[in-house]
């Protein structure tokens, strides 16, 4: 395999990671706990996007076809 230096950079290929089994288990448990806040944020963002999409399509408050009836009556 040829290695060429480009501007002081070196390419590295990782072929193996030596990690004890229980250390890997602890790492994965920490990974799961770290993903919980990310899932909460993603669910909030998706809820807001779905609410906006539902409001734009008129699926809230039984407003389907509101513009065919002459617009909303407040």
C-alpha positions in Angstrom: 0.0 0.0 0.0 1.4 3.3 -1.0 1.6 6.1 1.5 1.9 9.7 0.3 2.2 12.7 2.5 0.0 15.6 1.6 0.8 18.8 3.4 2.0 17.0 6.5 -1.0 14.7 6.8 -0.7 11.0 7.3 -3.3 8.4 6.5 -4.1 5.9 9.3 -6.0 2.6 9.0 -7.4 1.1 12.2 -7.4 -2.6 12.0 -8.2 -3.7 15.5 -9.3 -2.3 18.9 -8.3 -4.3 22.0 -10.8 -3.6 24.7 -11.9 -5.9 27.5 -15.5 -7.2 27.3 -16.8 -5.6 30.5 -15.1 -2.3 29.6 -17.0 -2.4 26.3 -20.3 -3.2 28.2 -19.8 -0.2 30.4 -19.0 2.0 27.4 -22.2 0.9 25.6 -24.3 1.5 28.7 -22.8 5.1 28.9 -23.6 5.4 25.2 -27.2 4.5 25.8 -27.6 7.0 28.6 -26.0 9.7 26.5 -28.5 9.1 23.7 -31.5 9.7 25.9 -31.3 13.5 25.9 -30.7 13.4 22.1 -33.9 11.3 21.7 -35.9 13.8 23.8 -34.7 16.7 21.7 -35.4 14.9 18.5 -38.9 14.0 19.7 -39.7 17.6 20.6 -38.4 18.8 17.2 -40.5 16.2 15.4 -43.6 17.1 17.5 -43.2 20.7 16.6 -42.7 19.9 12.9 -45.8 17.6 12.9 -47.9 20.3 14.6 -46.8 22.9 12.0 -47.6 20.4 9.1 -51.0 19.5 10.6 -51.8 23.2 11.1 -50.9 24.0 7.5 -52.9 21.1 6.1 -55.9 22.0 8.3 -56.2 18.7 10.1 -56.6 20.4 13.5 -60.1 21.4 14.6 -61.9 19.7 11.7 -60.9 22.4 9.2 -60.6 20.2 6.2 -61.9 22.0 3.2 -62.2 25.3 5.0 -61.1 27.3 1.9 -63.7 25.6 -0.3 -66.4 26.8 2.1 -65.3 30.5 1.8 -62.6 30.6 4.5 -62.6 30.3 8.3 -65.3 31.9 10.3 -64.1 33.2 13.6 
